[in-house]
């Protein structure tokens, strides 16, 4: 699987964040939510009518909501199952 943004990612598929396309503000916002490059995540849900996406952090066990604009800037690929 090649890197894709979270809007294109399948639900409940283990992913690893490979890059964040955005400025310092986007990176700081994601860092405050516990999301960094290299983290293992899964897309837990999509809001109806273009609402936010729910991202489950597989290492920390937390779930956060991220708007579609920011989700589009998070590039991820299939995570290694060995963890």
Secondary structure, DSSP 8 states (H G I E B T S, - for coil): ---EETTTS-BT--EEEEEE-S-HHHHHHHHHTT--TT-EEEEEEE-TTT--EEEEETTTTEEEEE-HHHHTTEEEEE--TT-
